[in-house]
Amino acid sequence: MDIKNQETSDLKRKIKAHIPSKDIGPQVDKKLQEKGKTAVITGFRKGHAPLSILRQKYGQQVMSSVFEEVVSSGVDAYVHEHKLKVAGQPKITLDAYDEKKGLDITVEFDLLPELDLPKLEKIKLQRLIVENPEERLDDAMLVFAKQHSVEKPLKKQRPAKLNDVAVIDFEGFVDGKAFDGGKGKDHPLKLGSGQFIPGFEDQIVGKKKGESFDVNVSFPKNYHAKNLAGKDSTFKVTLTDLKESHPAEVNEELAKKSGFKTLDDLKDAMKKHLREDAQNTERRYLKRQLLVAISENLKGSVPQDMLDRESKAIWSEYERARLSDKSLEKISEEDFKKKNLHLAKSRILLGLALAELGNTLNVQLDKKVVENELMRYAQQYPGQEEHIFKTITSNKQALMEFQAPLYEDAVVDEALKKVTFTDKKVTLKELLKAIDTLEEDALKKLESSKKKEK
């Protein structure tokens, strides 16, 4: 591919290029001959049609295929030669083609910004270590007892309320038509559990046993079933039974029902869980400090397409949050995106920095880890596990989105091996307060940098 002209700015590069006919014609002939081996054309024996006839019948199809291959190959070589950091796929325009001269194209690239990354060895973080995390054992056992609550019929009929178990028959409709997986009978649903899509359980609260009613909800825009994502739906629901949840008694019987030999074994497992929970919280504090340290010197512009996608993602997060928290400000999508443009930019720059760190540290995601996390996610949708697993693994974009936070954690783990720590022992309450303070400080810095840019 011969470069005829190029224009460059901070985040853009546009080139005019020429691919000579000698790189195209032989490839076209080769593909036509390969196709001719199996082609069945009237008037000729199978595999014996002349090249001129094959060109008449398949020329356009083969030409398109060759154009795609030679252009892709030429563009990849150009990117590699000039060591470009390209954001997304380049925009390619076929300008002109002459069988004797060749193909003229225009290629437009969005480029990633150059980042000022700190040296990990110079980063100093405070590691807060929880003293005696097992002291919360009694509270944890009470929570465990509530999680293993016993369902009992109501002694006296009353409207449904949060934490009740509603037994329902239901069927869902979108645009007036029933959809696959939207029907159930005698389904036990704990109100407030979040088992169903946002808004569903809230509309059962206040209903009485025997009532039939409609539940109107919208599927989240990122719902795993693409044919339902973002769509309004109506569920025909009948509340066939209503039960109260009562915490289980903390005794040997509860331990045995939960798969433990004795109550002491259950308590030992709970202590282990408390230690792991404390360690995960300690890591969350370390990770947040690291991300703040990495973000401090990240400046510059980002490609508009990336900014648009990130702004849309933040808006979707806000919409989901508003479904469960009606106190959040009601605002138009356009105004919200304008208000949070700086946040979108900051998130993009941090994501790019982590990706660059991942390359530097040679971080690779373990396929087994991805599969395990995917199965854990799919299990949140009982009865649809296999469908969700296949939906995500068969869609390259969906799989990349699922892997992104896993890759981020892997990069953070490797980066934390290279930074310096000072240790301090604290209570869990003090650790959680430190995390809140760190988040508040980060928001203040974001607001301050936003004002400076204005």
C-alpha positions as CSV (number, residue, x, y, z in Angstrom):
1,M,0.0,0.0,0.0
2,D,1.5,3.3,-1.1
3,I,0.7,6.4,1.0
4,K,-0.1,9.4,-1.2
5,N,-1.0,11.9,1.5
6,Q,-1.6,12.1,5.2
7,E,-3.1,14.6,7.7
8,T,-2.4,14.4,11.4
9,S,-3.8,16.0,14.5
10,D,-3.6,15.1,18.2
11,L,-6.3,12.3,18.0
12,K,-6.9,12.0,14.3
13,R,-5.0,10.7,11.3
14,K,-6.3,10.7,7.8
15,I,-4.4,9.0,4.9
16,K,-4.9,8.7,1.2
17,A,-3.5,5.5,-0.1
18,H,-3.1,3.5,-3.3
19,I,-3.1,-0.3,-3.7
20,P,-1.6,-1.2,-7.1
21,S,-3.4,-3.6,-9.4
22,K,-0.5,-6.1,-9.1
23,D,-1.6,-6.7,-5.5
24,I,-5.3,-7.2,-6.5
25,G,-5.6,-8.9,-9.9
26,P,-3.6,-12.1,-9.1
27,Q,-5.6,-12.5,-5.8
28,V,-8.9,-12.2,-7.7
29,D,-7.8,-14.7,-10.3
30,K,-6.6,-17.1,-7.6
31,K,-9.9,-16.9,-5.7
32,L,-11.9,-17.4,-9.0
33,Q,-9.9,-20.5,-9.8
34,E,-10.5,-21.9,-6.4
35,K,-14.2,-21.2,-6.7
36,G,-14.2,-22.7,-10.2
37,K,-13.1,-26.1,-8.8
38,T,-16.5,-26.7,-7.3
39,A,-18.7,-24.3,-9.3
40,V,-21.6,-25.9,-11.3
41,I,-22.3,-23.7,-14.4
42,T,-24.7,-24.7,-17.2
43,G,-22.9,-25.8,-20.3
44,F,-19.7,-26.8,-18.6
45,R,-18.5,-29.8,-16.6
46,K,-18.1,-29.3,-12.9
47,G,-14.7,-27.5,-12.4
48,H,-14.1,-26.9,-16.1
49,A,-15.7,-23.4,-16.6
50,P,-13.1,-20.9,-18.1
51,L,-11.9,-18.0,-16.1
52,S,-13.8,-15.4,-18.2
53,I,-17.1,-17.2,-17.4
54,L,-16.2,-17.4,-13.7
55,R,-15.4,-13.7,-13.7
56,Q,-18.8,-12.9,-15.2
57,K,-20.6,-15.0,-12.6
58,Y,-18.5,-14.4,-9.5
59,G,-16.3,-11.5,-10.3
60,Q,-18.1,-8.9,-8.1
61,Q,-18.4,-11.2,-5.1
62,V,-14.7,-12.2,-5.3
63,M,-13.6,-8.6,-6.0
64,S,-15.3,-7.4,-2.8
65,S,-13.6,-10.2,-0.8
66,V,-10.2,-9.4,-2.2
67,F,-10.7,-5.6,-1.6
68,E,-11.5,-6.4,2.1
69,E,-8.4,-8.6,2.5
70,V,-5.8,-6.3,0.8
71,V,-7.2,-3.1,2.4
72,S,-7.2,-4.8,5.9
73,S,-3.7,-6.1,5.4
74,G,-2.4,-2.8,4.2
75,V,-4.0,-0.8,7.0
76,D,-2.7,-3.3,9.6
77,A,0.8,-2.9,8.2
78,Y,0.6,0.9,8.3
79,V,-0.6,0.9,11.9
80,H,2.3,-1.5,12.8
81,E,4.9,0.4,10.9
82,H,3.9,3.8,12.4
83,K,3.3,2.3,15.9
84,L,-0.2,3.9,16.1
85,K,-2.4,3.4,19.1
86,V,-5.7,3.2,17.4
87,A,-9.1,3.6,19.1
88,G,-11.6,1.3,17.6
89,Q,-11.9,0.4,13.9
90,P,-10.6,2.9,11.3
91,K,-13.1,4.4,8.8
92,I,-12.3,3.2,5.3
93,T,-13.6,4.7,2.1
94,L,-13.1,3.2,-1.3
95,D,-12.5,6.2,-3.5
96,A,-11.8,4.7,-7.0
97,Y,-10.8,1.5,-8.7
98,D,-9.2,1.0,-12.1
99,E,-8.5,-2.6,-13.2
100,K,-5.1,-1.5,-14.7
101,K,-4.1,1.1,-12.1
102,G,-5.5,-0.3,-8.8
103,L,-7.5,0.9,-5.8
104,D,-7.5,4.4,-4.2
105,I,-8.7,4.5,-0.6
106,T,-9.1,7.0,2.3
107,V,-8.5,5.8,5.9
108,E,-9.4,7.8,9.0
109,F,-8.1,6.8,12.4
110,D,-9.1,7.8,15.9
111,L,-5.9,7.8,18.0
112,L,-5.5,7.2,21.7
113,P,-3.9,9.9,23.7
114,E,-0.4,9.6,25.1
115,L,-0.6,9.0,28.9
116,D,1.7,10.1,31.7
117,L,1.7,7.0,33.9
118,P,3.4,7.0,37.3
119,K,6.2,4.6,38.1
120,L,4.6,1.9,40.3
121,E,7.7,1.5,42.4
122,K,7.3,5.2,43.5
123,I,3.7,4.8,44.6
124,K,3.2,4.6,48.4
125,L,-0.1,3.3,49.7
126,Q,-1.6,2.8,53.2
127,R,-2.7,-0.7,53.9
128,L,-5.4,-0.8,56.6
129,I,-5.7,-4.2,58.2
130,V,-8.8,-5.2,60.1
131,E,-8.1,-6.4,63.7
132,N,-10.2,-9.3,64.9
133,P,-12.8,-9.5,62.1
134,E,-14.3,-12.5,64.0
135,E,-15.8,-10.2,66.6
136,R,-18.8,-9.7,64.4
137,L,-19.7,-13.4,64.6
138,D,-22.9,-12.9,66.6
139,D,-24.2,-10.3,64.2
140,A,-23.2,-12.5,61.2
141,M,-25.1,-15.4,62.7
142,L,-28.3,-13.4,63.1
143,V,-28.0,-12.3,59.4
144,F,-27.4,-16.0,58.5
145,A,-30.5,-17.0,60.4
146,K,-32.6,-14.4,58.5
147,Q,-31.2,-15.7,55.2
148,H,-32.4,-19.2,56.1
149,S,-35.7,-17.9,57.3
150,V,-38.7,-20.3,57.6
151,E,-41.7,-19.5,55.5
152,K,-45.0,-19.8,57.3
153,P,-48.6,-19.2,56.1
154,L,-50.2,-15.9,57.4
155,K,-52.2,-16.4,60.5
156,K,-54.4,-13.6,59.3
157,Q,-54.8,-12.4,55.7
158,R,-53.3,-9.0,55.0
159,P,-51.7,-7.1,52.0
160,A,-48.3,-8.3,50.9
161,K,-45.2,-6.4,52.2
162,L,-41.5,-6.4,51.7
163,N,-39.8,-9.7,52.9
164,D,-42.9,-11.7,52.4
165,V,-42.8,-14.7,50.1
166,A,-45.3,-14.2,47.3
167,V,-46.3,-17.4,45.4
168,I,-47.3,-16.2,41.9
169,D,-48.5,-17.4,38.5
170,F,-47.3,-15.0,35.8
171,E,-47.0,-14.5,32.1
172,G,-45.2,-11.7,30.4
173,F,-46.1,-9.8,27.2
174,V,-44.1,-7.4,25.0
175,D,-46.1,-5.5,22.3
176,G,-49.1,-7.7,23.2
177,K,-47.3,-10.9,22.5
178,A,-46.0,-13.6,25.0
179,F,-42.3,-14.2,24.9
180,D,-40.1,-17.2,25.7
181,G,-39.1,-17.6,29.3
182,G,-41.8,-15.1,30.5
183,K,-44.2,-17.6,32.1
184,G,-44.2,-19.3,35.5
185,K,-46.6,-21.1,37.9
186,D,-46.5,-21.3,41.7
187,H,-43.2,-19.4,41.7
188,P,-42.0,-18.3,45.2
189,L,-40.7,-14.8,45.1
190,K,-39.3,-13.0,48.2
191,L,-40.4,-9.4,47.9
192,G,-37.4,-7.1,48.0
193,S,-34.9,-9.8,46.9
194,G,-34.3,-8.2,43.5
195,Q,-34.8,-11.6,41.9
196,F,-37.0,-10.2,39.1
197,I,-36.4,-7.1,36.9
198,P,-36.5,-3.7,38.7
199,G,-40.0,-2.5,39.6
200,F,-41.6,-6.0,39.4
201,E,-41.6,-6.9,43.1
202,D,-42.6,-3.4,44.2
203,Q,-45.9,-3.7,42.4
204,I,-46.8,-6.9,44.3
205,V,-46.5,-5.1,47.6
206,G,-50.0,-4.2,48.8
207,K,-51.8,-7.0,46.9
208,K,-53.8,-9.7,48.7
209,K,-53.9,-13.5,48.2
210,G,-56.2,-14.4,45.3
211,E,-55.8,-11.1,43.5
212,S,-55.0,-10.9,39.8
213,F,-53.4,-7.8,38.4
214,D,-51.0,-6.3,35.8
215,V,-47.3,-5.5,36.5
216,N,-45.9,-3.0,34.1
217,V,-42.1,-2.8,33.9
218,S,-39.3,-2.0,31.4
219,F,-36.5,-4.4,30.8
220,P,-33.1,-2.9,31.5
221,K,-31.3,-1.6,28.3
222,N,-28.4,-4.0,29.1
223,Y,-30.7,-7.0,29.6
224,H,-29.0,-10.2,28.5
225,A,-31.9,-11.1,26.1
226,K,-31.3,-8.6,23.3
227,N,-34.9,-9.0,22.0
228,L,-36.2,-7.8,25.3
229,A,-33.6,-5.2,26.3
230,G,-35.1,-1.7,26.9
231,K,-38.6,-2.8,26.0
232,D,-41.8,-2.1,28.0
233,S,-43.6,-5.2,29.2
234,T,-46.8,-6.2,30.9
235,F,-47.0,-9.2,33.2
236,K,-50.4,-10.8,34.0
237,V,-49.9,-11.9,37.7
238,T,-52.0,-13.9,40.1
239,L,-51.0,-13.9,43.8
240,T,-51.9,-17.5,44.7
241,D,-50.4,-17.6,48.2
242,L,-48.6,-15.3,50.6
243,K,-46.2,-16.4,53.4
244,E,-44.2,-14.7,56.1
245,S,-40.5,-15.1,56.6
246,H,-39.3,-15.9,60.1
247,P,-35.6,-16.1,61.0
248,A,-34.4,-19.6,61.7
249,E,-33.2,-20.5,65.2
250,V,-29.4,-20.6,65.6
251,N,-29.0,-24.2,66.7
252,E,-27.7,-27.6,65.7
253,E,-30.7,-28.2,63.4
254,L,-29.9,-25.0,61.4
255,A,-26.3,-26.2,61.1
256,K,-27.3,-29.6,59.8
257,K,-29.8,-28.1,57.4
258,S,-27.1,-25.9,56.0
259,G,-24.7,-28.8,55.3
260,F,-22.6,-28.7,58.5
261,K,-22.1,-31.5,61.0
262,T,-22.3,-29.3,64.1
263,L,-23.1,-25.7,65.1
264,D,-19.4,-25.2,65.8
265,D,-18.6,-26.2,62.3
266,L,-21.1,-23.6,61.0
267,K,-19.5,-20.9,63.3
268,D,-16.0,-21.8,62.0
269,A,-17.2,-21.4,58.4
270,M,-18.7,-18.1,59.3
271,K,-15.5,-16.9,61.0
272,K,-13.6,-17.8,57.8
273,H,-16.2,-15.8,55.8
274,L,-15.7,-12.8,58.1
275,R,-11.9,-13.0,57.6
276,E,-12.3,-13.2,53.8
277,D,-14.8,-10.3,53.8
278,A,-12.4,-8.2,55.8
279,Q,-9.6,-9.0,53.3
280,N,-11.8,-8.1,50.4
281,T,-12.6,-4.8,52.0
282,E,-8.9,-4.1,52.7
283,R,-8.2,-4.8,49.0
284,R,-11.0,-2.5,47.9
285,Y,-9.4,0.3,49.9
286,L,-6.0,-0.5,48.3
287,K,-7.4,-0.6,44.8
288,R,-9.2,2.7,45.2
289,Q,-5.9,4.4,46.4
290,L,-4.0,2.9,43.5
291,L,-6.6,4.1,41.0
292,V,-6.5,7.6,42.5
293,A,-2.6,7.6,42.3
294,I,-2.8,6.5,38.6
295,S,-5.4,9.1,37.8
296,E,-3.7,12.1,39.3
297,N,-1.6,13.0,36.2
298,L,-4.0,11.7,33.5
299,K,-4.8,14.6,31.2
300,G,-5.6,15.3,27.6
301,S,-8.5,14.8,25.1
302,V,-10.1,11.5,24.2
303,P,-11.7,10.4,20.9
304,Q,-15.3,11.6,20.5
305,D,-16.7,8.1,19.8
306,M,-15.2,6.8,23.0
307,L,-16.6,9.8,24.9
308,D,-20.1,9.2,23.4
309,R,-20.1,5.5,24.4
310,E,-18.9,6.1,27.9
311,S,-21.4,8.9,28.4
312,K,-24.2,6.5,27.3
313,A,-22.9,3.8,29.7
314,I,-23.0,6.3,32.6
315,W,-26.5,7.3,31.6
316,S,-27.6,3.7,31.6
317,E,-26.2,3.2,35.1
318,Y,-28.1,6.2,36.3
319,E,-31.3,5.0,34.7
320,R,-31.0,1.6,36.5
321,A,-30.3,3.3,39.8
322,R,-33.4,5.5,39.5
323,L,-35.6,2.5,39.1
324,S,-34.8,1.5,42.7
325,D,-34.1,4.9,44.1
326,K,-36.8,7.4,43.2
327,S,-35.1,10.2,45.2
328,L,-32.5,10.5,42.4
329,E,-32.8,13.6,40.3
330,K,-35.1,13.3,37.2
331,I,-33.1,14.8,34.3
332,S,-33.0,14.5,30.6
333,E,-30.4,12.2,28.9
334,E,-28.9,15.2,27.1
335,D,-28.5,17.4,30.3
336,F,-27.2,14.4,32.3
337,K,-24.5,13.7,29.7
338,K,-23.4,17.3,29.6
339,K,-23.2,17.4,33.4
340,N,-21.2,14.2,33.5
341,L,-18.9,14.7,30.5
342,H,-15.9,15.2,32.7
343,L,-16.6,11.9,34.6
344,A,-16.9,10.1,31.3
345,K,-13.6,11.5,30.1
346,S,-11.9,10.6,33.5
347,R,-13.2,7.0,33.3
348,I,-11.9,6.6,29.7
349,L,-8.4,7.9,30.6
350,L,-8.3,5.6,33.6
351,G,-9.4,2.6,31.5
352,L,-6.7,3.4,28.9
353,A,-4.1,3.8,31.6
354,L,-5.0,0.4,33.1
355,A,-4.9,-1.2,29.7
356,E,-1.5,0.2,29.1
357,L,-0.3,-1.0,32.5
358,G,-1.7,-4.4,31.7
359,N,0.3,-4.6,28.5
360,T,3.4,-3.4,30.4
361,L,2.9,-6.0,33.1
362,N,2.0,-8.7,30.6
363,V,-1.3,-9.4,32.3
364,Q,-3.3,-12.3,30.8
365,L,-6.8,-13.4,31.9
366,D,-7.1,-17.0,33.0
367,K,-9.9,-18.6,30.8
368,K,-11.0,-20.8,33.8
369,V,-11.4,-17.7,35.9
370,V,-13.6,-16.1,33.2
371,E,-15.7,-19.3,32.9
372,N,-16.2,-19.5,36.7
373,E,-17.3,-15.9,37.0
374,L,-19.6,-16.3,34.0
375,M,-21.3,-19.3,35.5
376,R,-21.7,-17.4,38.8
377,Y,-23.3,-14.6,36.9
378,A,-25.6,-16.9,35.0
379,Q,-26.8,-18.6,38.2
380,Q,-28.4,-15.3,39.2
381,Y,-31.1,-16.2,36.6
382,P,-32.5,-19.6,37.6
383,G,-33.5,-21.7,34.7
384,Q,-31.7,-19.6,32.1
385,E,-28.1,-20.4,33.1
386,E,-27.2,-22.2,29.8
387,H,-28.9,-19.6,27.6
388,I,-27.1,-16.7,29.3
389,F,-23.8,-18.5,29.2
390,K,-24.1,-19.2,25.4
391,T,-25.5,-15.7,24.7
392,I,-22.4,-14.0,26.2
393,T,-19.7,-16.4,25.0
394,S,-21.1,-16.4,21.4
395,N,-21.1,-12.6,21.2
396,K,-17.6,-11.1,21.0
397,Q,-18.6,-7.6,22.2
398,A,-20.7,-9.0,25.1
399,L,-17.8,-11.2,26.2
400,M,-15.4,-8.3,26.1
401,E,-17.7,-6.2,28.3
402,F,-18.0,-9.1,30.8
403,Q,-14.3,-9.6,30.9
404,A,-13.4,-5.9,31.3
405,P,-13.8,-5.7,35.1
406,L,-12.0,-9.1,35.5
407,Y,-9.1,-7.8,33.5
408,E,-9.0,-4.6,35.6
409,D,-8.8,-6.6,38.8
410,A,-6.0,-8.7,37.3
411,V,-4.1,-5.6,36.4
412,V,-4.6,-4.1,39.9
413,D,-3.4,-7.4,41.5
414,E,-0.1,-7.2,39.5
415,A,0.3,-3.5,40.0
416,L,-0.1,-3.9,43.8
417,K,2.9,-6.3,43.9
418,K,5.1,-3.4,42.8
419,V,4.0,-0.5,45.1
420,T,5.2,0.3,48.6
421,F,2.9,-0.1,51.7
422,T,2.7,1.2,55.2
423,D,0.5,-0.9,57.5
424,K,-2.0,0.3,60.1
425,K,-4.4,-1.9,62.1
426,V,-8.0,-0.6,62.3
427,T,-11.6,-1.8,63.0
428,L,-13.9,-2.7,60.1
429,K,-15.9,0.4,60.9
430,E,-12.8,2.6,60.6
431,L,-11.9,0.9,57.3
432,L,-15.3,1.5,55.8
433,K,-15.1,5.1,56.9
434,A,-11.7,5.5,55.2
435,I,-13.2,4.1,52.0
436,D,-16.0,6.6,52.2
437,T,-13.6,9.5,52.8
438,L,-11.4,8.4,49.8
439,E,-14.5,8.4,47.6
440,E,-15.6,11.8,48.8
441,D,-12.1,13.2,48.2
442,A,-12.0,11.7,44.7
443,L,-15.4,13.4,43.9
444,K,-14.1,16.7,45.2
445,K,-11.0,16.5,43.0
446,L,-13.2,15.6,40.0
447,E,-15.4,18.7,40.5
448,S,-12.3,20.8,41.0
449,S,-10.6,19.7,37.8
450,K,-13.9,20.1,36.0
451,K,-14.0,23.8,37.0
452,K,-10.4,24.3,36.0
453,E,-11.1,23.0,32.5
454,K,-14.0,25.4,32.1
